[in-house]
Amino acid sequence: MNLYLELFLCFAKIGAFTLGGGYAMVPLIEKEVVDNKGWLDKQEFIDSLALAQSAPGPIAVNTAVFVGYKSAGFLGAICTTLGAILPSFLIILIIALFFRDIKDNIYVEKSFKAIRPAIVALIATPLYRMGKNAGINKKNIIIPILVAVLIAFFNITPILFIVLAAIGGIVYGKVKEANK
């Protein structure tokens, strides 16, 4: 099959059957891209997630761009991006056409409430797996918790932590490189 079509269909399938947004798509993307297709290895996937999280925009789309570009260049990135966003766009468009008629339906409300715990699990699973694959242990978990508390309760801008993390990563990389 044409690689471009394969990239598009892979991400269209992921985009069509995932509820809960980008983080819920991460385990499906990993399964397809790393395990099934072999377009990226485990470390490249973790690196792509780090890039996807630091770039503006949804993590699933950013990851799709990275995978597509790595696999087939600029056209590959276009194919994966369209595959990732087109199903959601079409589904939301269809829902919007009928939502006014069904928004107060008790079964629709109950369905959305029933889906919420599953979505939390879909988001928690890749976060746990990414932490495990990145070598994060129990004592390293203190830093993100501390940052979350500082942002939530002391109104410190997240941009400060992004800049500090970037500087810290650069310094860490230089020190590690110098010690080789």
Biotite code that builds the C-alpha atoms (Angstrom):
import biotite.structure as struc

atoms = struc.array([
    struc.Atom([0.000, 0.000, 0.000], chain_id="A", res_id=1, res_name="MET", atom_name="CA", element="C"),
    struc.Atom([1.167, 3.526, -0.664], chain_id="A", res_id=2, res_name="ASN", atom_name="CA", element="C"),
    struc.Atom([2.973, 4.840, 2.452], chain_id="A", res_id=3, res_name="LEU", atom_name="CA", element="C"),
    struc.Atom([1.041, 8.125, 2.380], chain_id="A", res_id=4, res_name="TYR", atom_name="CA", element="C"),
    struc.Atom([-2.295, 6.325, 2.318], chain_id="A", res_id=5, res_name="LEU", atom_name="CA", element="C"),
    struc.Atom([-1.108, 3.976, 5.063], chain_id="A", res_id=6, res_name="GLU", atom_name="CA", element="C"),
    struc.Atom([-0.089, 6.937, 7.251], chain_id="A", res_id=7, res_name="LEU", atom_name="CA", element="C"),
    struc.Atom([-3.420, 8.657, 6.649], chain_id="A", res_id=8, res_name="PHE", atom_name="CA", element="C"),
    struc.Atom([-5.496, 5.526, 7.354], chain_id="A", res_id=9, res_name="LEU", atom_name="CA", element="C"),
    struc.Atom([-3.516, 4.660, 10.474], chain_id="A", res_id=10, res_name="CYS", atom_name="CA", element="C"),
    struc.Atom([-4.138, 8.063, 12.046], chain_id="A", res_id=11, res_name="PHE", atom_name="CA", element="C"),
    struc.Atom([-7.706, 8.258, 10.734], chain_id="A", res_id=12, res_name="ALA", atom_name="CA", element="C"),
    struc.Atom([-8.468, 4.994, 12.523], chain_id="A", res_id=13, res_name="LYS", atom_name="CA", element="C"),
    struc.Atom([-6.925, 6.311, 15.726], chain_id="A", res_id=14, res_name="ILE", atom_name="CA", element="C"),
    struc.Atom([-8.748, 9.636, 15.397], chain_id="A", res_id=15, res_name="GLY", atom_name="CA", element="C"),
    struc.Atom([-12.096, 7.997, 14.690], chain_id="A", res_id=16, res_name="ALA", atom_name="CA", element="C"),
    struc.Atom([-12.108, 5.569, 17.594], chain_id="A", res_id=17, res_name="PHE", atom_name="CA", element="C"),
    struc.Atom([-10.642, 7.605, 20.433], chain_id="A", res_id=18, res_name="THR", atom_name="CA", element="C"),
    struc.Atom([-12.655, 9.513, 23.010], chain_id="A", res_id=19, res_name="LEU", atom_name="CA", element="C"),
    struc.Atom([-11.054, 11.889, 25.457], chain_id="A", res_id=20, res_name="GLY", atom_name="CA", element="C"),
    struc.Atom([-8.701, 13.956, 23.360], chain_id="A", res_id=21, res_name="GLY", atom_name="CA", element="C"),
    struc.Atom([-5.001, 13.779, 22.636], chain_id="A", res_id=22, res_name="GLY", atom_name="CA", element="C"),
    struc.Atom([-3.750, 12.021, 25.742], chain_id="A", res_id=23, res_name="TYR", atom_name="CA", element="C"),
    struc.Atom([-6.326, 9.273, 25.263], chain_id="A", res_id=24, res_name="ALA", atom_name="CA", element="C"),
    struc.Atom([-4.939, 8.776, 21.741], chain_id="A", res_id=25, res_name="MET", atom_name="CA", element="C"),
    struc.Atom([-1.349, 8.313, 22.921], chain_id="A", res_id=26, res_name="VAL", atom_name="CA", element="C"),
    struc.Atom([-1.552, 4.576, 23.756], chain_id="A", res_id=27, res_name="PRO", atom_name="CA", element="C"),
    struc.Atom([-3.220, 3.851, 20.412], chain_id="A", res_id=28, res_name="LEU", atom_name="CA", element="C"),
    struc.Atom([-0.631, 5.898, 18.535], chain_id="A", res_id=29, res_name="ILE", atom_name="CA", element="C"),
    struc.Atom([2.158, 4.089, 20.377], chain_id="A", res_id=30, res_name="GLU", atom_name="CA", element="C"),
    struc.Atom([0.660, 0.664, 19.635], chain_id="A", res_id=31, res_name="LYS", atom_name="CA", element="C"),
    struc.Atom([0.284, 1.411, 15.928], chain_id="A", res_id=32, res_name="GLU", atom_name="CA", element="C"),
    struc.Atom([3.439, 3.436, 15.312], chain_id="A", res_id=33, res_name="VAL", atom_name="CA", element="C"),
    struc.Atom([5.891, 1.501, 17.505], chain_id="A", res_id=34, res_name="VAL", atom_name="CA", element="C"),
    struc.Atom([4.506, -2.032, 17.853], chain_id="A", res_id=35, res_name="ASP", atom_name="CA", element="C"),
    struc.Atom([2.491, -2.635, 14.678], chain_id="A", res_id=36, res_name="ASN", atom_name="CA", element="C"),
    struc.Atom([4.115, -0.479, 11.988], chain_id="A", res_id=37, res_name="LYS", atom_name="CA", element="C"),
    struc.Atom([7.645, 0.027, 13.362], chain_id="A", res_id=38, res_name="GLY", atom_name="CA", element="C"),
    struc.Atom([7.799, 3.595, 12.079], chain_id="A", res_id=39, res_name="TRP", atom_name="CA", element="C"),
    struc.Atom([9.434, 4.676, 15.354], chain_id="A", res_id=40, res_name="LEU", atom_name="CA", element="C"),
    struc.Atom([11.220, 2.780, 18.082], chain_id="A", res_id=41, res_name="ASP", atom_name="CA", element="C"),
    struc.Atom([10.252, 3.160, 21.758], chain_id="A", res_id=42, res_name="LYS", atom_name="CA", element="C"),
    struc.Atom([12.783, 5.912, 22.499], chain_id="A", res_id=43, res_name="GLN", atom_name="CA", element="C"),
    struc.Atom([11.893, 7.894, 19.373], chain_id="A", res_id=44, res_name="GLU", atom_name="CA", element="C"),
    struc.Atom([8.246, 7.724, 20.394], chain_id="A", res_id=45, res_name="PHE", atom_name="CA", element="C"),
    struc.Atom([9.014, 9.033, 23.888], chain_id="A", res_id=46, res_name="ILE", atom_name="CA", element="C"),
    struc.Atom([11.086, 11.817, 22.327], chain_id="A", res_id=47, res_name="ASP", atom_name="CA", element="C"),
    struc.Atom([8.234, 12.656, 19.932], chain_id="A", res_id=48, res_name="SER", atom_name="CA", element="C"),
    struc.Atom([5.853, 12.928, 22.887], chain_id="A", res_id=49, res_name="LEU", atom_name="CA", element="C"),
    struc.Atom([8.241, 15.306, 24.637], chain_id="A", res_id=50, res_name="ALA", atom_name="CA", element="C"),
    struc.Atom([8.381, 17.446, 21.487], chain_id="A", res_id=51, res_name="LEU", atom_name="CA", element="C"),
    struc.Atom([4.621, 17.212, 21.016], chain_id="A", res_id=52, res_name="ALA", atom_name="CA", element="C"),
    struc.Atom([3.976, 18.374, 24.573], chain_id="A", res_id=53, res_name="GLN", atom_name="CA", element="C"),
    struc.Atom([6.339, 21.318, 24.321], chain_id="A", res_id=54, res_name="SER", atom_name="CA", element="C"),
    struc.Atom([4.968, 22.556, 20.991], chain_id="A", res_id=55, res_name="ALA", atom_name="CA", element="C"),
    struc.Atom([1.738, 24.558, 20.838], chain_id="A", res_id=56, res_name="PRO", atom_name="CA", element="C"),
    struc.Atom([-1.331, 22.593, 19.831], chain_id="A", res_id=57, res_name="GLY", atom_name="CA", element="C"),
    struc.Atom([-2.886, 19.240, 20.661], chain_id="A", res_id=58, res_name="PRO", atom_name="CA", element="C"),
    struc.Atom([-0.453, 16.465, 21.575], chain_id="A", res_id=59, res_name="ILE", atom_name="CA", element="C"),
    struc.Atom([-2.036, 13.935, 19.202], chain_id="A", res_id=60, res_name="ALA", atom_name="CA", element="C"),
    struc.Atom([-1.752, 16.247, 16.207], chain_id="A", res_id=61, res_name="VAL", atom_name="CA", element="C"),
    struc.Atom([1.805, 17.237, 17.114], chain_id="A", res_id=62, res_name="ASN", atom_name="CA", element="C"),
    struc.Atom([2.745, 13.567, 17.490], chain_id="A", res_id=63, res_name="THR", atom_name="CA", element="C"),
    struc.Atom([1.083, 12.816, 14.144], chain_id="A", res_id=64, res_name="ALA", atom_name="CA", element="C"),
    struc.Atom([3.162, 15.553, 12.506], chain_id="A", res_id=65, res_name="VAL", atom_name="CA", element="C"),
    struc.Atom([6.368, 14.132, 13.979], chain_id="A", res_id=66, res_name="PHE", atom_name="CA", element="C"),
    struc.Atom([5.564, 10.546, 12.943], chain_id="A", res_id=67, res_name="VAL", atom_name="CA", element="C"),
    struc.Atom([4.496, 11.584, 9.453], chain_id="A", res_id=68, res_name="GLY", atom_name="CA", element="C"),
    struc.Atom([7.556, 13.762, 8.905], chain_id="A", res_id=69, res_name="TYR", atom_name="CA", element="C"),
    struc.Atom([9.931, 11.102, 10.228], chain_id="A", res_id=70, res_name="LYS", atom_name="CA", element="C"),
    struc.Atom([8.316, 8.419, 8.069], chain_id="A", res_id=71, res_name="SER", atom_name="CA", element="C"),
    struc.Atom([7.669, 10.263, 4.797], chain_id="A", res_id=72, res_name="ALA", atom_name="CA", element="C"),
    struc.Atom([8.751, 13.886, 5.019], chain_id="A", res_id=73, res_name="GLY", atom_name="CA", element="C"),
    struc.Atom([6.485, 16.895, 4.589], chain_id="A", res_id=74, res_name="PHE", atom_name="CA", element="C"),
    struc.Atom([3.746, 15.022, 2.674], chain_id="A", res_id=75, res_name="LEU", atom_name="CA", element="C"),
    struc.Atom([3.774, 12.311, 5.337], chain_id="A", res_id=76, res_name="GLY", atom_name="CA", element="C"),
    struc.Atom([3.212, 14.969, 8.006], chain_id="A", res_id=77, res_name="ALA", atom_name="CA", element="C"),
    struc.Atom([0.251, 16.342, 6.027], chain_id="A", res_id=78, res_name="ILE", atom_name="CA", element="C"),
    struc.Atom([-1.253, 12.837, 5.672], chain_id="A", res_id=79, res_name="CYS", atom_name="CA", element="C"),
    struc.Atom([-0.921, 11.980, 9.370], chain_id="A", res_id=80, res_name="THR", atom_name="CA", element="C"),
    struc.Atom([-2.245, 15.361, 10.446], chain_id="A", res_id=81, res_name="THR", atom_name="CA", element="C"),
    struc.Atom([-5.297, 15.081, 8.206], chain_id="A", res_id=82, res_name="LEU", atom_name="CA", element="C"),
    struc.Atom([-5.829, 11.516, 9.388], chain_id="A", res_id=83, res_name="GLY", atom_name="CA", element="C"),
    struc.Atom([-5.680, 12.588, 13.032], chain_id="A", res_id=84, res_name="ALA", atom_name="CA", element="C"),
    struc.Atom([-8.058, 15.570, 12.761], chain_id="A", res_id=85, res_name="ILE", atom_name="CA", element="C"),
    struc.Atom([-10.495, 14.720, 9.976], chain_id="A", res_id=86, res_name="LEU", atom_name="CA", element="C"),
    struc.Atom([-12.503, 12.019, 11.827], chain_id="A", res_id=87, res_name="PRO", atom_name="CA", element="C"),
    struc.Atom([-12.978, 14.231, 14.885], chain_id="A", res_id=88, res_name="SER", atom_name="CA", element="C"),
    struc.Atom([-13.934, 17.183, 12.723], chain_id="A", res_id=89, res_name="PHE", atom_name="CA", element="C"),
    struc.Atom([-16.541, 15.161, 10.846], chain_id="A", res_id=90, res_name="LEU", atom_name="CA", element="C"),
    struc.Atom([-17.941, 13.574, 14.017], chain_id="A", res_id=91, res_name="ILE", atom_name="CA", element="C"),
    struc.Atom([-18.264, 16.967, 15.732], chain_id="A", res_id=92, res_name="ILE", atom_name="CA", element="C"),
    struc.Atom([-19.867, 18.408, 12.600], chain_id="A", res_id=93, res_name="LEU", atom_name="CA", element="C"),
    struc.Atom([-22.483, 15.630, 12.575], chain_id="A", res_id=94, res_name="ILE", atom_name="CA", element="C"),
    struc.Atom([-23.108, 15.973, 16.318], chain_id="A", res_id=95, res_name="ILE", atom_name="CA", element="C"),
    struc.Atom([-23.489, 19.746, 15.942], chain_id="A", res_id=96, res_name="ALA", atom_name="CA", element="C"),
    struc.Atom([-26.187, 19.235, 13.344], chain_id="A", res_id=97, res_name="LEU", atom_name="CA", element="C"),
    struc.Atom([-28.286, 17.168, 15.773], chain_id="A", res_id=98, res_name="PHE", atom_name="CA", element="C"),
    struc.Atom([-27.103, 18.381, 19.186], chain_id="A", res_id=99, res_name="PHE", atom_name="CA", element="C"),
    struc.Atom([-29.841, 20.945, 19.661], chain_id="A", res_id=100, res_name="ARG", atom_name="CA", element="C"),
    struc.Atom([-32.406, 18.157, 19.381], chain_id="A", res_id=101, res_name="ASP", atom_name="CA", element="C"),
    struc.Atom([-30.638, 15.688, 21.697], chain_id="A", res_id=102, res_name="ILE", atom_name="CA", element="C"),
    struc.Atom([-28.770, 17.833, 24.250], chain_id="A", res_id=103, res_name="LYS", atom_name="CA", element="C"),
    struc.Atom([-31.483, 17.520, 26.911], chain_id="A", res_id=104, res_name="ASP", atom_name="CA", element="C"),
    struc.Atom([-32.074, 13.816, 26.306], chain_id="A", res_id=105, res_name="ASN", atom_name="CA", element="C"),
    struc.Atom([-31.517, 11.933, 29.591], chain_id="A", res_id=106, res_name="ILE", atom_name="CA", element="C"),
    struc.Atom([-29.850, 9.009, 27.786], chain_id="A", res_id=107, res_name="TYR", atom_name="CA", element="C"),
    struc.Atom([-27.343, 11.293, 26.102], chain_id="A", res_id=108, res_name="VAL", atom_name="CA", element="C"),
    struc.Atom([-26.491, 12.945, 29.436], chain_id="A", res_id=109, res_name="GLU", atom_name="CA", element="C"),
    struc.Atom([-26.084, 9.546, 31.133], chain_id="A", res_id=110, res_name="LYS", atom_name="CA", element="C"),
    struc.Atom([-23.922, 8.287, 28.276], chain_id="A", res_id=111, res_name="SER", atom_name="CA", element="C"),
    struc.Atom([-21.545, 11.220, 28.624], chain_id="A", res_id=112, res_name="PHE", atom_name="CA", element="C"),
    struc.Atom([-21.374, 10.717, 32.398], chain_id="A", res_id=113, res_name="LYS", atom_name="CA", element="C"),
    struc.Atom([-20.678, 7.008, 31.922], chain_id="A", res_id=114, res_name="ALA", atom_name="CA", element="C"),
    struc.Atom([-17.827, 7.696, 29.502], chain_id="A", res_id=115, res_name="ILE", atom_name="CA", element="C"),
    struc.Atom([-15.944, 10.047, 31.876], chain_id="A", res_id=116, res_name="ARG", atom_name="CA", element="C"),
    struc.Atom([-14.238, 7.377, 34.075], chain_id="A", res_id=117, res_name="PRO", atom_name="CA", element="C"),
    struc.Atom([-13.071, 5.493, 31.004], chain_id="A", res_id=118, res_name="ALA", atom_name="CA", element="C"),
    struc.Atom([-11.586, 8.676, 29.567], chain_id="A", res_id=119, res_name="ILE", atom_name="CA", element="C"),
    struc.Atom([-9.712, 9.346, 32.822], chain_id="A", res_id=120, res_name="VAL", atom_name="CA", element="C"),
    struc.Atom([-8.249, 5.828, 32.599], chain_id="A", res_id=121, res_name="ALA", atom_name="CA", element="C"),
    struc.Atom([-7.338, 6.356, 28.942], chain_id="A", res_id=122, res_name="LEU", atom_name="CA", element="C"),
    struc.Atom([-5.458, 9.515, 29.893], chain_id="A", res_id=123, res_name="ILE", atom_name="CA", element="C"),
    struc.Atom([-3.819, 8.072, 33.033], chain_id="A", res_id=124, res_name="ALA", atom_name="CA", element="C"),
    struc.Atom([-2.512, 4.946, 31.294], chain_id="A", res_id=125, res_name="THR", atom_name="CA", element="C"),
    struc.Atom([-0.169, 6.670, 28.818], chain_id="A", res_id=126, res_name="PRO", atom_name="CA", element="C"),
    struc.Atom([1.033, 9.088, 31.479], chain_id="A", res_id=127, res_name="LEU", atom_name="CA", element="C"),
    struc.Atom([1.997, 6.158, 33.694], chain_id="A", res_id=128, res_name="TYR", atom_name="CA", element="C"),
    struc.Atom([3.608, 4.300, 30.777], chain_id="A", res_id=129, res_name="ARG", atom_name="CA", element="C"),
    struc.Atom([5.532, 7.395, 29.624], chain_id="A", res_id=130, res_name="MET", atom_name="CA", element="C"),
    struc.Atom([6.835, 7.940, 33.133], chain_id="A", res_id=131, res_name="GLY", atom_name="CA", element="C"),
    struc.Atom([7.874, 4.319, 33.420], chain_id="A", res_id=132, res_name="LYS", atom_name="CA", element="C"),
    struc.Atom([9.570, 4.299, 29.990], chain_id="A", res_id=133, res_name="ASN", atom_name="CA", element="C"),
    struc.Atom([11.328, 7.590, 30.728], chain_id="A", res_id=134, res_name="ALA", atom_name="CA", element="C"),
    struc.Atom([12.778, 6.143, 33.936], chain_id="A", res_id=135, res_name="GLY", atom_name="CA", element="C"),
    struc.Atom([10.803, 8.288, 36.336], chain_id="A", res_id=136, res_name="ILE", atom_name="CA", element="C"),
    struc.Atom([10.847, 6.769, 39.797], chain_id="A", res_id=137, res_name="ASN", atom_name="CA", element="C"),
    struc.Atom([8.853, 7.581, 42.914], chain_id="A", res_id=138, res_name="LYS", atom_name="CA", element="C"),
    struc.Atom([11.184, 10.294, 44.175], chain_id="A", res_id=139, res_name="LYS", atom_name="CA", element="C"),
    struc.Atom([11.208, 12.048, 40.765], chain_id="A", res_id=140, res_name="ASN", atom_name="CA", element="C"),
    struc.Atom([7.428, 12.411, 40.881], chain_id="A", res_id=141, res_name="ILE", atom_name="CA", element="C"),
    struc.Atom([7.811, 15.159, 43.497], chain_id="A", res_id=142, res_name="ILE", atom_name="CA", element="C"),
    struc.Atom([8.898, 17.730, 40.882], chain_id="A", res_id=143, res_name="ILE", atom_name="CA", element="C"),
    struc.Atom([5.743, 17.632, 38.697], chain_id="A", res_id=144, res_name="PRO", atom_name="CA", element="C"),
    struc.Atom([3.528, 17.568, 41.786], chain_id="A", res_id=145, res_name="ILE", atom_name="CA", element="C"),
    struc.Atom([5.369, 20.577, 43.234], chain_id="A", res_id=146, res_name="LEU", atom_name="CA", element="C"),
    struc.Atom([5.111, 22.437, 39.913], chain_id="A", res_id=147, res_name="VAL", atom_name="CA", element="C"),
    struc.Atom([1.368, 21.659, 39.686], chain_id="A", res_id=148, res_name="ALA", atom_name="CA", element="C"),
    struc.Atom([0.830, 22.977, 43.240], chain_id="A", res_id=149, res_name="VAL", atom_name="CA", element="C"),
    struc.Atom([2.814, 26.151, 42.533], chain_id="A", res_id=150, res_name="LEU", atom_name="CA", element="C"),
    struc.Atom([0.841, 26.798, 39.350], chain_id="A", res_id=151, res_name="ILE", atom_name="CA", element="C"),
    struc.Atom([-2.559, 26.004, 40.873], chain_id="A", res_id=152, res_name="ALA", atom_name="CA", element="C"),
    struc.Atom([-2.290, 27.689, 44.258], chain_id="A", res_id=153, res_name="PHE", atom_name="CA", element="C"),
    struc.Atom([0.287, 30.439, 43.818], chain_id="A", res_id=154, res_name="PHE", atom_name="CA", element="C"),
    struc.Atom([-0.705, 31.618, 40.328], chain_id="A", res_id=155, res_name="ASN", atom_name="CA", element="C"),
    struc.Atom([2.817, 31.190, 38.949], chain_id="A", res_id=156, res_name="ILE", atom_name="CA", element="C"),
    struc.Atom([2.760, 31.118, 35.171], chain_id="A", res_id=157, res_name="THR", atom_name="CA", element="C"),
    struc.Atom([3.502, 27.724, 33.584], chain_id="A", res_id=158, res_name="PRO", atom_name="CA", element="C"),
    struc.Atom([5.734, 29.486, 31.049], chain_id="A", res_id=159, res_name="ILE", atom_name="CA", element="C"),
    struc.Atom([8.295, 30.048, 33.810], chain_id="A", res_id=160, res_name="LEU", atom_name="CA", element="C"),
    struc.Atom([8.496, 26.302, 34.459], chain_id="A", res_id=161, res_name="PHE", atom_name="CA", element="C"),
    struc.Atom([8.737, 25.520, 30.753], chain_id="A", res_id=162, res_name="ILE", atom_name="CA", element="C"),
    struc.Atom([11.654, 27.927, 30.381], chain_id="A", res_id=163, res_name="VAL", atom_name="CA", element="C"),
    struc.Atom([13.341, 26.594, 33.543], chain_id="A", res_id=164, res_name="LEU", atom_name="CA", element="C"),
    struc.Atom([12.878, 23.000, 32.362], chain_id="A", res_id=165, res_name="ALA", atom_name="CA", element="C"),
    struc.Atom([14.358, 23.867, 28.954], chain_id="A", res_id=166, res_name="ALA", atom_name="CA", element="C"),
    struc.Atom([17.366, 25.548, 30.559], chain_id="A", res_id=167, res_name="ILE", atom_name="CA", element="C"),
    struc.Atom([17.746, 22.657, 32.995], chain_id="A", res_id=168, res_name="GLY", atom_name="CA", element="C"),
    struc.Atom([17.584, 20.126, 30.148], chain_id="A", res_id=169, res_name="GLY", atom_name="CA", element="C"),
    struc.Atom([20.215, 21.991, 28.146], chain_id="A", res_id=170, res_name="ILE", atom_name="CA", element="C"),
    struc.Atom([22.535, 22.267, 31.161], chain_id="A", res_id=171, res_name="VAL", atom_name="CA", element="C"),
    struc.Atom([21.978, 18.609, 32.048], chain_id="A", res_id=172, res_name="TYR", atom_name="CA", element="C"),
    struc.Atom([22.729, 17.558, 28.462], chain_id="A", res_id=173, res_name="GLY", atom_name="CA", element="C"),
    struc.Atom([25.931, 19.638, 28.360], chain_id="A", res_id=174, res_name="LYS", atom_name="CA", element="C"),
    struc.Atom([27.120, 18.262, 31.720], chain_id="A", res_id=175, res_name="VAL", atom_name="CA", element="C"),
    struc.Atom([26.318, 14.687, 30.663], chain_id="A", res_id=176, res_name="LYS", atom_name="CA", element="C"),
    struc.Atom([28.111, 15.221, 27.345], chain_id="A", res_id=177, res_name="GLU", atom_name="CA", element="C"),
    struc.Atom([31.150, 16.718, 29.084], chain_id="A", res_id=178, res_name="ALA", atom_name="CA", element="C"),
    struc.Atom([31.379, 13.725, 31.444], chain_id="A", res_id=179, res_name="ASN", atom_name="CA", element="C"),
    struc.Atom([31.607, 11.238, 28.548], chain_id="A", res_id=180, res_name="LYS", atom_name="CA", element="C"),
])
